[in-house]
Every structure is written in structure tokens, then in C-alpha cells.
Amino acid sequence: MSAALLMDGGSRKKRRISNAVAIEDDDSGSDLCEISAAEWKPTTRRMKGNENDRHRSTSSISPPPKRNMARKARVAGASGETYMTQSPPAYRSGQSQSAHGPGASSFMGHAQALRSESLKASPIQLSTVNGLAASSNVDTVSLRDILGDPLIKECWLFNYLIDVDYIMSQFDEDTRDLVQVKIVHGSWKTEDGNRIRIEEAAERYKNVQPVIAYMAEMYGTHHSKMIILFRHDDQAQVVIVTGNFITQDWSMCQAVWRSPYLPLLGALTETPGPSGTLRIGSGGRFKSDLLAYLKAYGSKRTGPLTAELDRYDFSFIKAALVASVPGKQNLRSTDPETETLWGWPGLRHLLSSIVSTPAETRPSIVMQCSSVATLAEKWMVGTFLKTLAATQATKSSLSKQQPKCSLVFPTADEIRRSVEGYSSGGSIHMKTQTPAQLKQLTFLRPMLCHWAGDVTTASSSASTSKRSPVREALRRRAAPHIKTYIRFSDEDMTRIDWALMTSANLSKQAWGEAATAGGEVRICSYEIGVLVWPDLWDEGEGAEMVPVFGKDMPDDEGVDNAEFIEGNAPRELDARQKVEDDEETTDEEGGGGIREGKSGEPKGRRIRVGLRMPYDLPLVPYARDEMPWCASTPCAEPDWMGRVWPGFERS
């Protein structure tokens, strides 16, 4: 099988796609992959700095140079002897943003602080896409942002495709030779081209060590995408992403979840209760599930990592881990309260513990991924969609209706107009050629929606003419390699019941086969992701999660309208609104605003959490004549760079 070629639209001269025309076997084994990991070849690049310095031995970890610590300390506004230990933006932004000083004690000052503290930034961020305008990259994250801190002393990288030179270039240039880097991949065959490239590149860096994951299933892949960092200030961090560690993937739309910085264990760390259980959504449960996932690699591979990570306090994490490991698991003999379930059984167990938000309209579930394997309708409906619908219904009769399901996937037109044009299409897979694939398309078609809402075809334009105002995510031109599964509580998609960001695409290899009569589920691939929902932020007054667009922080619409009656608050209430001093009152939103007690001081308020959206809302359904992008199908119409797509050649 040869690598895909692009042709110049004018001269028709063949030009090879630069770097990785992605080539990712996005988790479904031979069913999806047209170019295997063995055929992917990274772009050769040179690093800055002296070649001998870059390759020097680092058998022992040394602290970062003093000039780097001083540099970072100056950024933090501290002395050269102080580490900068702030949490990542997604967690910092939840803190008070009020303008009043520390000495302010008026009622309105407290109220303003509570308003700010009630708004929480999106726990899931989008990646920076260099081909987009700066205004489209507000609050986004790059690999350099994750890896460029000189305080990093050890880094574990888990992924499918890894360009060692590219990933090493993301570390701080003054300390990259000091960071102990472990690269975990699944290319176990000696002749595998991906393995050969990783090992050859690792030889150029004395501080880089490849680790081959244990693969229990021959049709599985090591598809997890995770970074675990240990720092010189005795803190750790877990980062989960959706992109491979190659240049091209980070020119596409990706998602990033970053834990807060995790301190070493202390006396107040959450411990299991009498039954050995940990609350779903707690940091302790996240840690337990993550350590169970890492142990699946075997003690020889990840034993040191598991032992080191066990020393850290995860109690500040607000998320649940959703992962897959290759092998078989029996649902009848596994206790989900004390053991980790993998794949769709694990997701179903988590979702069944979440209560949906009351709504007057039918809920919506939106699946969005970069690859769809050839699936039987029985598995899709009877196993996977049933899993996504496992959320507990409220007393509202409408909320008990089966959710409307949509699948966001790009068309050829959307790939043509993306930042990288057709070259990004090599990372996106849905086959539509064989009878089985066309049959699948028949039952998927009612669910299919566009990635970019600004479709150019006449039939789709007609379907958008009566839409409500568009909420723009500013990612139309960034081809999607991100994978998200979101349940909205209403048809208008104004509130979110839960959101999952993961490496797992839509396939049985990633999520697991349907359970056998004996309750056994077989999974082929490694996958990892995080699930978040509003109640994780509930501080007693309730919480809601709302979609946000072009930024991470939700708006305070409806939040700043609370009226205060005591203390220094303005009195603009008529006689019918006056109450006794010792009564507890709420705003008109029914618990959504600041409350006051007998002393007139605010007690707290409802929390609003943003969720950064990668696609526009409302969704635009496919027209009858539209087809999803298929990398195997040639496209004669040139992309915006004047290139045509010949389709992947078959061997």
C-alpha cells in the first residue's frame, strides 16, 4: 500500500502530502486504516542548540538551571527562589475574579465575589490551531503550553503515533535534555515501521526511553492519548488529549483536559469508606481508576509510574475516568463499586449515576468523532446508544423520552475548505463503498450532521434557512480529530447533562463487543478519556453546565440580576417585595441567584460551568444527497490550495 498523493489541480502533477497524512488507524483495526502506523513517516527537522549538547547523557535528574527558575519566578511576580505553582487556567478561572481588594467587606463586595466564583471555566479546552485567527484561539492550549514548563522533570507520553523530534521540540529549550521522557506506544512487531522510527529517534536523545505496551488483542491498537508529568516542585499533572503527537494532528481541532497540579499526599486525602468504595466523580475514584488502567500495561512497563503516581493527592480533580484496556471482562463477576469497568460497561455505569436536568423538551445526545468503523445496527442501537441513554431521568415526563441522537461528521466539502485541505482528510475515516458500509450509512443518515454549519450546497443551505441564530464555535475551518459525546438536556441545546472527551472513536474495538450470554465483554484497544457533569461543582445550591463558544468562561446572563435587600445593597423593591429581616429570600430565578440569611449576608449561589463547544449550534443535518467524507474515495474538485484527492490506493 502506498502513501496517498495529492495532485495539483492545474498541472495534475502528483505531490506527496507533507508529514502525516494521517494515517491513523483510529482504533478499529484493519477495518478503518488505509495507511498503517508502519507507513507513516515524520518530517525530518533539526532542533535548536548544539547537537552535542542535545545528545549528552542525563543518567541522573538535575534541577533546572537557576536562570530558568528565576525566569519563571519573575513571570509569577516572585523572587528567584520561589516556584510558580499556580493551577492550569481551567481551574484558576473558577476562582474569584472580583475587582474589590482583600479589605472590601461590603455586602455588594461579597455579592460580586460570589457572582465571580459561581462561574466556572470549561474543564475541557480546545487546542490552538495556528491556521486560524487569534480571535478564534482564545483560551486554547498548545502542546508547547503543556510541555514547555522548565519545572517538568519527568514525562510519560502515551499515544498511537509519535514523532519524537516534534514532541521533544515542545519542551523548554534549556531543560529538554534534562527531562526524563518515557514514550509508551503499541507497535510491538519488530519490523513495524512506527516502532523502528521511534527507537531510531530515541537513540538521538539520551533522556528518551521507548516503552512498548502489552497488546493482548491482535486487532487492537494503543490508541490512548495521555501525558503524565512530574515536576521539580513536587507536584504532578495528568493531561488527556485527542491528538497524536505528530505535527499535522495539531493543525486540526483537538481537545485537552488538564488536571490541576496534584500535591503530594497529606493527612486530609480522601480514603475509601468501610466497603472500600470511592464516590463516583471524586478525585479518589479517578486516581483508583487511573492506577488500575496503568497496571494493565504490566509492572515491568508502568510499575515505576504507578508507584510514583500513588504518592500524589488527586482530591482536587472533578471528573471521572473512562478508559478501555485490551482483553475480556465478565460483567457478572465484576463489582463496579470496587473494581474498574472498561469500555461501554464502564461508561454505562457512570452515566447511570447521573441525574438529567429537568427540561420541557426532548433531550439530545450528540456523538462527534474522527472515525466510524463498519458497525452492525444491532450493536450501535442495542449496545452503544443504549449506553449513552443510561442517564437517570427526572420526574419530568418529557425527560423520560428517548434522546434524539446526532452524529457530527464532516463532508468532503468541509475537508476541502479546512486549514490543511485534503491532507487533513487522511486522519478522518468512514467507509461508504461496500454493501455493508452502505447499509450502515442507511441507518446512520438520519443522525448525520455537518461539522461546519456554513455548508455551501444548495440543498443544505435550504435546510438552514429557518434555523435559530447560530452560536459559532470558531472551528469550522479546523478539520475535526477531536472526539466528544455530549448529552444536552433540551432540544435547543442550552443545558448539558454530561460531556465525555476521549480518544475513543465509534467502534467495537474501542468500546467493546456486545456482552455474551455469559456476560463477557471483549475489548481490543487502549483508550482513555474523561467524563464531566454539573453536579461535580455543586456546592449546595445546585449547578448547571452550559455550552460556551469561542471562550472557556460562561456568560453571567441571568446571574447578575439578583436583587439584595439587606446590608449595603440598593433597595429598589416595591412594597410587595419587602420581607422581614430574619427571612431567607432568593432571587426570582428560584435558587439560581445569591441567597441571604438572617444577618443579610449572602449564603452562596448556583454554580454555572461552561463547556467549550468544538462545533456550531444548532446543528445542520445532512441533505439527502450529501455523503460523509470517505478517505478511500477520490475527489476531483480541488481544495482551497488547488489540490485534488486521489483516494488511498489499495495494495
C-alpha positions as CSV (number, residue, x, y, z in Angstrom):
1,M,0.0,0.0,0.0
2,S,1.5,3.3,-1.0
3,A,1.1,6.6,0.7
4,A,-1.7,8.8,-0.5
5,L,-0.7,11.5,-3.0
6,L,-2.2,14.9,-3.7
7,M,-2.4,16.3,-7.2
8,D,-2.1,19.9,-8.2
9,G,-5.4,21.0,-9.6
10,G,-3.9,22.7,-12.6
11,S,-0.9,20.7,-13.8
12,R,-2.1,17.5,-12.3
13,K,1.4,16.8,-11.2
14,K,1.5,14.5,-8.2
15,R,2.7,15.9,-4.9
16,R,3.2,13.9,-1.8
17,I,1.3,15.1,1.3
18,S,3.6,16.6,3.8
19,N,4.3,14.8,7.1
20,A,1.5,12.5,8.2
21,V,-1.4,12.4,6.0
22,A,-2.8,10.8,8.8
23,I,-2.6,7.6,8.7
24,E,-4.1,6.9,12.0
25,D,-5.8,3.6,12.4
26,D,-8.2,5.4,14.6
27,D,-9.0,2.4,16.7
28,S,-10.8,0.0,14.6
29,G,-8.0,-2.2,13.4
30,S,-7.9,-3.2,9.7
31,D,-11.5,-2.1,9.3
32,L,-10.5,1.6,9.1
33,C,-6.9,2.0,8.5
34,E,-5.8,2.7,4.9
35,I,-2.3,3.7,5.9
36,S,-0.9,1.9,8.8
37,A,1.3,3.3,11.5
38,A,4.2,1.4,9.9
39,E,3.9,3.6,6.8
40,W,3.7,6.9,8.5
41,K,6.9,8.9,8.1
42,P,7.5,12.1,10.2
43,T,9.0,15.2,8.7
44,T,12.8,15.5,9.4
45,R,13.6,18.6,11.4
46,R,16.5,20.0,13.3
47,M,16.4,21.2,16.8
48,K,17.8,24.4,18.0
49,G,21.0,24.4,20.0
50,N,24.3,22.5,19.9
51,E,24.0,18.9,18.6
52,N,26.4,17.5,21.2
53,D,24.6,19.3,24.0
54,R,21.3,17.9,22.9
55,H,22.6,14.3,23.0
56,R,24.5,14.4,26.2
57,S,23.8,11.8,28.8
58,T,21.4,12.5,31.7
59,S,21.7,9.4,33.8
60,S,20.5,11.4,36.9
61,I,17.9,14.1,37.1
62,S,19.3,17.5,37.9
63,P,17.2,20.5,38.9
64,P,16.5,23.0,36.2
65,P,19.1,25.8,35.7
66,K,18.8,28.6,38.1
67,R,18.2,31.1,35.3
68,N,15.1,29.2,34.3
69,M,13.7,29.1,37.8
70,A,14.4,32.8,38.1
71,R,12.7,33.5,34.7
72,K,9.6,31.6,35.7
73,A,9.6,33.2,39.1
74,R,9.7,36.7,37.5
75,V,6.7,35.8,35.5
76,A,4.9,34.9,38.7
77,G,6.0,38.1,40.3
78,A,8.0,36.3,43.0
79,S,11.7,36.1,44.0
80,G,14.1,33.8,42.2
81,E,13.8,31.3,44.9
82,T,10.1,30.8,44.6
83,Y,8.4,28.3,42.3
84,M,5.4,29.2,40.3
85,T,2.8,26.8,41.4
86,Q,-0.5,28.1,40.1
87,S,-3.0,25.7,38.7
88,P,-3.8,25.5,35.0
89,P,-6.2,28.1,33.6
90,A,-9.2,25.8,33.5
91,Y,-9.1,25.7,37.3
92,R,-7.7,29.1,38.1
93,S,-10.6,30.7,36.2
94,G,-13.1,29.3,38.7
95,Q,-11.6,31.5,41.4
96,S,-12.9,34.9,42.3
97,Q,-12.4,37.5,39.6
98,S,-13.8,40.4,41.6
99,A,-12.2,43.8,41.4
100,H,-12.6,44.7,45.0
101,G,-9.5,44.4,47.2
102,P,-8.9,42.0,50.1
103,G,-10.1,44.5,52.6
104,A,-13.5,45.0,51.0
105,S,-16.3,43.8,53.2
106,S,-19.5,45.4,52.0
107,F,-22.5,43.3,51.0
108,M,-22.1,44.1,47.4
109,G,-18.4,43.2,47.5
110,H,-19.3,39.8,48.8
111,A,-22.0,39.5,46.3
112,Q,-19.7,40.4,43.4
113,A,-17.2,37.8,44.7
114,L,-19.9,35.2,44.8
115,R,-21.0,36.0,41.3
116,S,-17.5,35.5,40.0
117,E,-17.0,32.3,42.0
118,S,-20.2,30.9,40.6
119,L,-18.9,30.9,37.1
120,K,-16.5,28.1,36.3
121,A,-14.4,27.8,33.1
122,S,-14.8,24.8,30.8
123,P,-12.9,21.8,32.2
124,I,-12.3,20.7,28.6
125,Q,-10.3,23.1,26.4
126,L,-9.7,23.2,22.7
127,S,-6.3,23.1,21.1
128,T,-4.6,26.1,19.4
129,V,-4.9,25.9,15.6
130,N,-2.2,28.1,14.0
131,G,-4.1,28.4,10.7
132,L,-6.9,30.3,12.5
133,A,-7.1,33.9,13.5
134,A,-6.0,34.9,17.0
135,S,-9.6,35.7,17.9
136,S,-10.5,32.1,17.2
137,N,-7.8,30.8,19.6
138,V,-9.0,32.5,22.8
139,D,-8.4,30.2,25.8
140,T,-6.9,27.5,23.7
141,V,-4.0,25.2,24.6
142,S,-1.0,24.1,22.5
143,L,1.4,21.2,23.2
144,R,4.0,23.8,24.0
145,D,1.7,25.1,26.7
146,I,1.6,21.7,28.2
147,L,5.2,20.6,27.9
148,G,7.1,23.9,27.8
149,D,7.4,24.5,31.6
150,P,11.1,24.2,32.7
151,L,9.9,22.8,36.1
152,I,9.0,19.5,34.4
153,K,11.5,16.8,35.4
154,E,9.8,13.6,34.2
155,C,7.2,13.0,31.4
156,W,5.3,9.9,30.4
157,L,3.8,10.1,26.9
158,F,1.1,7.6,25.8
159,N,-0.1,7.6,22.2
160,Y,-0.6,5.8,18.8
161,L,1.6,8.0,16.5
162,I,4.6,9.8,18.0
163,D,7.1,11.9,16.2
164,V,10.0,12.0,18.8
165,D,11.7,15.1,17.3
166,Y,8.4,17.0,17.2
167,I,7.5,16.2,20.8
168,M,10.9,17.0,22.1
169,S,10.8,20.4,20.4
170,Q,7.8,21.2,22.6
171,F,9.8,21.1,25.8
172,D,11.6,24.2,27.2
173,E,14.8,24.5,25.1
174,D,17.0,25.0,28.1
175,T,15.8,21.9,30.0
176,R,14.6,19.4,27.4
177,D,17.8,17.4,27.8
178,L,17.1,17.1,31.5
179,V,13.5,15.8,31.3
180,Q,13.3,12.1,31.7
181,V,10.9,11.1,28.8
182,K,9.1,7.7,28.6
183,I,7.3,7.1,25.3
184,V,4.6,4.4,25.5
185,H,3.3,3.0,22.2
186,G,1.7,-0.2,20.9
187,S,3.9,-1.0,17.9
188,W,5.1,-4.4,19.2
189,K,6.2,-6.0,16.0
190,T,10.0,-5.9,15.4
191,E,9.5,-4.9,11.7
192,D,6.8,-2.3,12.4
193,G,7.9,1.0,10.8
194,N,6.4,3.1,13.6
195,R,8.5,1.2,16.2
196,I,11.6,1.5,14.1
197,R,11.2,5.3,13.7
198,I,10.6,5.8,17.5
199,E,13.6,3.7,18.5
200,E,15.9,5.3,16.0
201,A,14.8,8.8,17.1
202,A,15.1,7.9,20.8
203,E,18.7,7.0,20.3
204,R,19.4,10.6,19.5
205,Y,18.1,11.6,22.9
206,K,19.8,10.0,25.9
207,N,16.9,11.0,28.1
208,V,14.2,9.3,26.0
209,Q,13.1,5.7,26.6
210,P,10.5,3.9,24.5
211,V,8.1,1.5,26.2
212,I,6.1,-1.0,24.2
213,A,2.6,-1.5,25.6
214,Y,1.3,-5.0,26.2
215,M,-1.2,-5.8,23.4
216,A,-3.5,-8.6,24.3
217,E,-5.6,-8.4,21.1
218,M,-4.0,-8.6,17.7
219,Y,-6.6,-6.3,16.1
220,G,-6.3,-3.7,18.8
221,T,-4.3,-0.5,18.9
222,H,-2.7,1.6,21.6
223,H,-4.9,4.5,20.9
224,S,-4.8,6.3,24.3
225,K,-3.5,9.8,24.2
226,M,-2.2,10.9,27.6
227,I,0.6,12.8,29.3
228,I,1.7,12.4,32.9
229,L,4.1,15.0,34.3
230,F,6.2,15.1,37.4
231,R,7.6,18.5,38.4
232,H,10.6,19.8,40.4
233,D,8.2,21.4,42.9
234,D,6.9,18.0,44.0
235,Q,3.7,18.3,42.0
236,A,2.2,16.1,39.3
237,Q,-0.3,16.6,36.5
238,V,-2.4,14.3,34.3
239,V,-3.2,15.6,30.8
240,I,-5.6,13.8,28.4
241,V,-5.8,14.9,24.7
242,T,-7.3,13.7,21.5
243,G,-4.4,14.2,19.1
244,N,-1.4,12.1,18.1
245,F,2.0,13.5,18.9
246,I,2.6,14.5,15.3
247,T,2.7,17.9,13.6
248,Q,-0.4,17.5,11.4
249,D,-2.7,16.5,14.2
250,W,-2.2,19.8,16.0
251,S,-3.3,21.7,12.9
252,M,-6.7,20.1,13.4
253,C,-9.3,20.6,16.1
254,Q,-8.3,18.7,19.3
255,A,-9.5,18.7,22.9
256,V,-7.4,18.9,26.0
257,W,-8.2,18.1,29.7
258,R,-5.7,19.1,32.3
259,S,-5.9,18.1,35.9
260,P,-5.0,20.7,38.5
261,Y,-1.4,20.4,39.8
262,L,-1.5,17.4,42.2
263,P,0.4,17.8,45.5
264,L,2.0,15.0,47.5
265,L,-0.4,13.1,49.8
266,G,-1.4,14.8,53.0
267,A,-3.4,14.0,56.1
268,L,-6.7,15.2,54.5
269,T,-6.6,12.9,51.5
270,E,-9.9,11.1,50.7
271,T,-9.7,7.4,51.6
272,P,-12.1,4.5,50.8
273,G,-15.1,4.1,53.0
274,P,-15.9,0.9,55.0
275,S,-16.9,-1.0,51.9
276,G,-13.7,0.0,50.0
277,T,-15.7,2.2,47.6
278,L,-15.0,5.7,46.4
279,R,-17.6,8.1,45.3
280,I,-18.1,8.4,41.5
281,G,-16.7,11.7,40.3
282,S,-14.3,12.1,43.3
283,G,-10.6,12.6,42.9
284,G,-10.0,9.4,44.9
285,R,-12.1,7.4,42.4
286,F,-10.3,9.0,39.5
287,K,-7.0,8.0,41.0
288,S,-8.1,4.5,41.7
289,D,-9.3,4.0,38.1
290,L,-6.2,5.6,36.6
291,L,-3.9,3.3,38.6
292,A,-6.0,0.3,37.6
293,Y,-5.6,1.4,33.9
294,L,-1.8,1.8,34.2
295,K,-1.5,-1.6,35.9
296,A,-3.0,-3.2,32.8
297,Y,0.3,-2.5,31.0
298,G,2.2,-4.8,33.4
299,S,4.5,-3.9,36.3
300,K,7.7,-4.1,34.1
301,R,6.4,-1.3,31.9
302,T,4.5,1.0,34.1
303,G,5.2,-0.2,37.6
304,P,7.5,2.7,38.5
305,L,5.0,5.2,37.2
306,T,2.1,3.6,39.1
307,A,4.2,3.6,42.3
308,E,5.2,7.2,41.9
309,L,1.7,8.5,41.0
310,D,0.3,6.7,44.0
311,R,2.1,9.2,46.2
312,Y,0.0,12.2,45.0
313,D,-3.3,13.7,46.1
314,F,-6.0,13.6,43.4
315,S,-8.7,15.1,45.6
316,F,-9.0,18.3,43.7
317,I,-10.0,16.5,40.4
318,K,-13.6,16.9,39.3
319,A,-14.0,14.2,36.6
320,A,-14.5,10.5,36.1
321,L,-12.1,8.4,34.1
322,V,-13.5,6.5,31.1
323,A,-11.0,4.0,29.7
324,S,-10.6,0.8,27.7
325,V,-7.9,-1.9,28.0
326,P,-7.5,-4.9,25.7
327,G,-8.9,-8.2,27.0
328,K,-12.1,-9.7,28.3
329,Q,-14.1,-8.7,31.4
330,N,-17.0,-10.5,32.9
331,L,-19.8,-8.2,34.0
332,R,-21.4,-10.8,36.3
333,S,-18.2,-11.3,38.3
334,T,-17.0,-7.7,38.4
335,D,-18.3,-5.4,41.2
336,P,-18.3,-1.9,39.6
337,E,-18.3,-0.3,43.1
338,T,-14.9,-1.7,43.9
339,E,-13.4,-2.6,40.5
340,T,-12.9,-0.6,37.3
341,L,-15.1,-1.4,34.4
342,W,-13.7,-0.8,30.9
343,G,-15.3,0.3,27.6
344,W,-19.0,0.8,27.3
345,P,-19.8,-1.1,30.5
346,G,-17.7,1.4,32.5
347,L,-19.4,4.4,30.7
348,R,-22.8,2.9,31.3
349,H,-22.1,2.5,35.0
350,L,-21.0,6.1,35.3
351,L,-23.9,7.6,33.3
352,S,-26.5,5.6,35.3
353,S,-25.4,7.6,38.3
354,I,-26.0,11.0,36.7
355,V,-29.5,12.6,37.0
356,S,-30.6,14.5,34.0
357,T,-31.6,18.2,34.2
358,P,-35.4,18.8,34.1
359,A,-36.5,20.1,30.7
360,E,-39.7,20.8,28.8
361,T,-38.3,19.3,25.5
362,R,-36.7,16.1,24.4
363,P,-33.1,15.6,25.4
364,S,-30.4,15.4,22.7
365,I,-27.2,13.3,22.5
366,V,-24.5,14.4,20.1
367,M,-21.7,12.0,19.1
368,Q,-18.7,13.5,17.3
369,C,-15.6,11.6,16.3
370,S,-13.0,11.3,13.6
371,S,-13.6,7.7,12.6
372,V,-16.6,5.5,12.3
373,A,-16.0,1.7,11.9
374,T,-18.3,-0.5,9.9
375,L,-20.8,-1.4,12.6
376,A,-23.9,-3.5,12.8
377,E,-27.1,-1.7,13.6
378,K,-27.7,-4.2,16.5
379,W,-24.5,-3.2,18.3
380,M,-25.0,0.5,17.5
381,V,-28.5,0.7,18.8
382,G,-28.7,-2.2,21.3
383,T,-25.3,-1.6,23.0
384,F,-23.8,1.8,22.3
385,L,-26.8,4.1,22.0
386,K,-28.4,2.3,24.9
387,T,-25.3,3.1,27.0
388,L,-25.4,6.8,26.1
389,A,-29.1,6.9,27.2
390,A,-28.4,5.4,30.6
391,T,-28.7,8.7,32.4
392,Q,-31.3,8.8,35.2
393,A,-34.4,10.6,34.2
394,T,-36.0,13.2,36.4
395,K,-39.7,13.3,37.4
396,S,-40.4,15.4,34.2
397,S,-42.3,13.2,31.8
398,L,-40.6,14.7,28.8
399,S,-37.1,13.9,30.2
400,K,-38.0,10.3,30.2
401,Q,-38.3,10.2,26.4
402,Q,-35.5,8.6,24.5
403,P,-33.0,11.2,23.5
404,K,-32.6,12.4,19.9
405,C,-29.2,11.1,18.7
406,S,-27.0,13.0,16.2
407,L,-23.6,12.2,14.7
408,V,-21.4,15.1,13.7
409,F,-19.1,14.2,10.9
410,P,-17.5,16.3,8.0
411,T,-18.3,16.1,4.3
412,A,-15.8,16.3,1.5
413,D,-16.7,20.0,1.1
414,E,-15.8,20.7,4.7
415,I,-12.5,18.8,4.4
416,R,-11.7,20.8,1.2
417,R,-12.1,24.1,3.0
418,S,-10.2,23.2,6.1
419,V,-6.9,24.7,7.1
420,E,-4.9,21.7,5.8
421,G,-7.3,21.0,2.9
422,Y,-7.4,17.4,1.7
423,S,-4.3,16.4,3.7
424,S,-6.3,16.5,6.9
425,G,-8.8,14.0,5.4
426,G,-6.3,11.2,5.8
427,S,-7.0,11.3,9.6
428,I,-10.8,11.0,9.2
429,H,-12.4,7.7,8.3
430,M,-15.9,6.5,7.4
431,K,-16.1,3.9,4.6
432,T,-19.0,4.1,2.2
433,Q,-18.1,1.6,-0.5
434,T,-19.1,-2.0,0.3
435,P,-22.7,-3.2,0.7
436,A,-22.2,-3.5,4.4
437,Q,-20.9,0.0,4.6
438,L,-23.8,1.4,2.6
439,K,-26.2,-0.4,4.8
440,Q,-24.6,1.2,7.8
441,L,-24.9,4.6,6.1
442,T,-28.7,4.0,5.7
443,F,-29.3,3.8,9.5
444,L,-26.7,6.5,10.3
445,R,-28.0,9.0,7.8
446,P,-30.9,10.4,9.9
447,M,-28.3,11.2,12.6
448,L,-25.6,12.8,10.4
449,C,-24.9,16.5,10.9
450,H,-22.3,18.8,9.5
451,W,-19.1,19.7,11.3
452,A,-19.1,23.2,9.8
453,G,-22.5,24.8,9.7
454,D,-21.7,27.1,6.8
455,V,-22.4,24.5,4.1
456,T,-22.2,25.6,0.5
457,T,-24.5,23.1,-1.2
458,A,-27.9,24.4,-2.2
459,S,-29.8,21.5,-0.6
460,S,-28.1,22.0,2.8
461,S,-28.4,25.8,2.5
462,A,-32.2,25.4,2.2
463,S,-32.3,23.3,5.4
464,T,-30.5,26.1,7.3
465,S,-32.8,29.0,6.2
466,K,-35.2,28.6,9.1
467,R,-32.6,27.9,11.8
468,S,-32.4,29.9,15.0
469,P,-29.4,32.2,15.4
470,V,-26.1,30.4,15.1
471,R,-23.8,30.1,18.1
472,E,-20.3,29.9,16.5
473,A,-17.6,27.7,17.9
474,L,-15.0,29.3,15.6
475,R,-13.6,25.9,14.5
476,R,-15.3,25.5,11.1
477,R,-12.0,25.5,9.2
478,A,-10.2,23.2,11.6
479,A,-10.8,19.7,10.5
480,P,-12.1,17.5,13.4
481,H,-9.8,15.0,15.0
482,I,-11.5,15.6,18.4
483,K,-13.8,13.0,19.9
484,T,-16.7,14.1,22.1
485,Y,-20.0,12.7,23.3
486,I,-22.4,15.2,24.9
487,R,-25.9,14.9,26.3
488,F,-28.0,18.1,26.1
489,S,-31.0,18.3,28.4
490,D,-33.2,20.0,25.8
491,E,-33.7,20.2,22.0
492,D,-32.3,23.8,21.9
493,M,-29.1,22.5,23.5
494,T,-28.9,25.2,26.1
495,R,-28.0,22.9,29.1
496,I,-25.7,19.9,29.3
497,D,-26.3,16.8,31.4
498,W,-22.8,15.4,30.8
499,A,-19.9,15.6,28.4
500,L,-17.2,13.0,27.5
501,M,-13.9,13.8,25.9
502,T,-12.0,10.7,24.8
503,S,-9.6,9.1,22.4
504,A,-12.3,6.5,21.5
505,N,-14.0,6.7,18.2
506,L,-17.1,4.9,17.2
507,S,-16.0,1.3,17.0
508,K,-16.3,-2.0,18.8
509,Q,-12.6,-2.3,19.1
510,A,-12.6,0.9,21.2
511,W,-15.7,0.4,23.2
512,G,-16.1,-3.4,23.4
513,E,-18.2,-6.0,21.8
514,A,-21.8,-6.6,23.0
515,A,-21.9,-8.8,26.1
516,T,-22.1,-12.5,25.5
517,A,-24.8,-14.7,27.1
518,G,-22.4,-15.3,30.0
519,G,-21.8,-11.5,30.5
520,E,-18.4,-11.4,28.9
521,V,-17.2,-8.2,27.0
522,R,-14.2,-8.2,24.8
523,I,-12.2,-5.0,24.1
524,C,-9.3,-4.7,21.6
525,S,-7.8,-1.3,22.1
526,Y,-6.4,1.0,24.8
527,E,-8.5,4.2,25.1
528,I,-8.7,6.9,27.7
529,G,-11.0,9.9,28.3
530,V,-12.8,12.0,31.0
531,L,-16.4,12.5,31.8
532,V,-17.7,15.6,33.4
533,W,-21.2,16.7,34.6
534,P,-22.6,19.7,36.5
535,D,-23.1,18.1,40.0
536,L,-19.3,17.8,40.3
537,W,-19.3,21.5,41.0
538,D,-22.4,21.7,43.2
539,E,-21.6,23.4,46.5
540,G,-25.1,23.0,47.9
541,E,-27.1,25.5,45.9
542,G,-27.1,23.4,42.7
543,A,-25.1,23.6,39.5
544,E,-25.7,23.7,35.7
545,M,-23.4,23.2,32.7
546,V,-23.9,25.3,29.6
547,P,-22.3,25.3,26.2
548,V,-19.8,28.2,25.6
549,F,-18.5,29.4,22.2
550,G,-15.1,31.0,21.4
551,K,-14.0,31.1,25.0
552,D,-13.9,28.9,28.2
553,M,-15.8,31.0,30.7
554,P,-19.6,31.1,30.6
555,D,-21.6,34.3,30.5
556,D,-23.2,35.6,33.6
557,E,-26.5,36.2,31.9
558,G,-29.2,35.8,34.5
559,V,-26.6,35.6,37.2
560,D,-26.1,39.3,37.9
561,N,-29.8,40.1,38.1
562,A,-30.2,39.1,41.8
563,E,-31.6,41.8,44.0
564,F,-30.4,42.3,47.5
565,I,-32.4,43.6,50.3
566,E,-30.1,43.9,53.3
567,G,-26.8,45.4,54.1
568,N,-25.4,47.9,51.6
569,A,-27.4,46.6,48.7
570,P,-29.6,49.1,46.8
571,R,-33.3,48.9,47.8
572,E,-35.3,49.1,44.6
573,L,-38.1,46.8,45.6
574,D,-41.8,47.8,45.8
575,A,-43.8,47.1,48.9
576,R,-44.9,43.7,47.6
577,Q,-41.3,42.5,47.5
578,K,-40.3,43.6,51.1
579,V,-39.7,40.8,53.6
580,E,-38.8,40.5,57.2
581,D,-35.2,40.9,58.2
582,D,-34.9,37.4,59.5
583,E,-36.4,35.7,56.5
584,E,-34.3,33.9,54.0
585,T,-35.0,35.0,50.4
586,T,-34.0,34.0,46.9
587,D,-33.9,35.7,43.6
588,E,-36.7,35.3,41.0
589,E,-34.7,32.5,39.3
590,G,-35.7,30.0,42.0
591,G,-32.4,29.3,43.7
592,G,-30.3,30.4,40.8
593,G,-29.1,33.6,42.4
594,I,-27.3,34.7,45.6
595,R,-29.2,33.9,48.9
596,E,-29.1,35.9,52.1
597,G,-29.5,34.8,55.7
598,K,-30.7,36.4,58.9
599,S,-27.7,38.7,59.0
600,G,-28.2,39.9,55.5
601,E,-25.0,38.3,54.2
602,P,-25.1,36.2,51.1
603,K,-25.0,32.5,51.7
604,G,-24.0,31.2,48.3
605,R,-25.4,30.7,44.8
606,R,-26.0,28.3,42.0
607,I,-22.8,27.3,40.1
608,R,-22.6,27.7,36.3
609,V,-20.0,25.7,34.5
610,G,-19.0,26.3,30.9
611,L,-18.3,23.6,28.3
612,R,-16.3,24.7,25.4
613,M,-18.0,23.6,22.2
614,P,-16.0,22.5,19.1
615,Y,-18.9,22.8,16.7
616,D,-21.6,25.4,16.0
617,L,-25.1,25.1,17.3
618,P,-27.8,24.5,16.2
619,L,-26.6,21.5,14.2
620,V,-27.1,21.3,10.4
621,P,-28.4,17.9,9.3
622,Y,-27.1,16.3,6.1
623,A,-29.2,16.8,3.0
624,R,-30.4,13.7,1.2
625,D,-27.8,13.9,-1.5
626,E,-24.8,14.5,0.9
627,M,-22.3,11.9,1.9
628,P,-19.8,11.8,4.7
629,W,-16.1,12.2,3.9
630,C,-14.5,8.9,2.8
631,A,-10.7,8.9,2.5
632,S,-10.9,5.9,0.1
633,T,-13.0,7.8,-2.4
634,P,-11.2,10.1,-5.0
635,C,-12.3,13.8,-5.1
636,A,-11.7,15.6,-8.3
637,E,-12.8,19.0,-7.0
638,P,-9.7,20.9,-5.9
639,D,-9.4,22.0,-2.3
640,W,-8.6,25.6,-1.4
641,M,-4.9,25.0,-2.2
642,G,-5.7,23.7,-5.6
643,R,-5.1,20.0,-4.9
644,V,-7.3,17.1,-5.6
645,W,-7.6,13.9,-3.6
646,P,-6.9,10.6,-5.5
647,G,-8.1,8.4,-2.6
648,F,-6.0,5.9,-0.7
649,E,-4.5,3.3,-3.0
650,R,-5.2,-0.3,-2.2
651,S,-2.4,-2.9,-2.2
